[in-house]
Amino acid sequence: MNSTPQHDDEAAARAANSPLVRDFGLLIKSATRLEQRIDGALRRECGISHTMLEVLIRLCRRPGEEVSQRQLADDLTLTSSGTTRLIDRMEEAGLVRRVPSPGDRRVALVEPTGEGRTVFLGAAAVHARVVEEFFVRPLAADDYTRLTAALGTIDRALRERTG
């Protein structure tokens, strides 16, 4: 099949302007902008990043639960080395501590400190305020319910269909 530069340009423009490309781009741009708003507010008001808050959320979700660095890496979709560096920074800031696993000395568990829980409570309030302002409030209640249900459906499909 012979194609001309003009034909290729038109085909490329159609692909770039397709509704699927536009809609997915809107989702990514919105999520990125919301992430930036949350991260900026957390850094200004609490001195932590959004990723640090995600660690604290995970650690505070079920008090007493043993959480390894490997579990944190999996839950946060970070590399092992990225998780190690993040936990190092959080430990230096007094937010978390590593403790040996009673069942396996090779495994380091991570738990929040008292200071970490205090910082988490303030950061959770900041997070909730920003999410309410930019994710919840712009939508009608029914639209919000449909959006979160649809996102849950997408997440399940992605988790069920690997590869």
Order of alpha helices (4+ residues) and beta strands (2+ residues): alpha-alpha-alpha-alpha-alpha-beta-beta-alpha-alpha
